[in-house]
Amino acid sequence: MTILKTLVLTLAAIFAMSNFAAAETVVPNTGNGYSAVTSSTVTPLADGSTLIKQTTHDVWIENPNAANFPAEKAADCHGTLLLSAQGAPIAFRGTCTTTDIDGDTFIATNGAATPDFSDCAWVMHGGTGKYAGVTGSGTCAQGGPFTIDGKNSKFSWTGEWVLP
């Protein structure tokens, strides 16, 4: 009888896990964003490097995909950039709270640790409404400033959403 109970519980667990795994859907995700600095503080450090903390307001435009989430989103982001004494980027980390037209939100983080930002990566951590339980990750690329003062810049990303 114990063997039968163990077998039934094992089969039930395998069935539940296979249904859980099958329930996840991976959807490619790409897009472009535009960022405007709303506040910035610059702190010179003792070793000659510089720490820059910025708050930005972004507009993100996703390419259509199978998730059918609204393409346009607004994001409020907080980023920290460390520059060497020579002014070269050393590392960047940011966190964004992103909201769509329906008021649903998600949190995304991004970062890079190489001077040319070639290792730029993002991670989506889920959110509210339609984004509850959604995760994802991918790569990002800086597109550079599009105003002379450098306070407005563009970027792009590619990766995937993992839907629950």
Secondary structure, DSSP 8 states (H G I E B T S, - for coil): -HHHHHHHHHHHHHHHHHHHHHH-EEEEEEEEEEEEEEEEEEEE-TTS-EEEEEEEEEEEEE---TT---SEEEEEEEEEEEE-TTS-EEEEEEEEEEEETTS-EEEEEEEE-STT-TT-EEEEEEESGGGTT-EEEEEEEEEEESSTTS-EEEEEEEEEEEE-
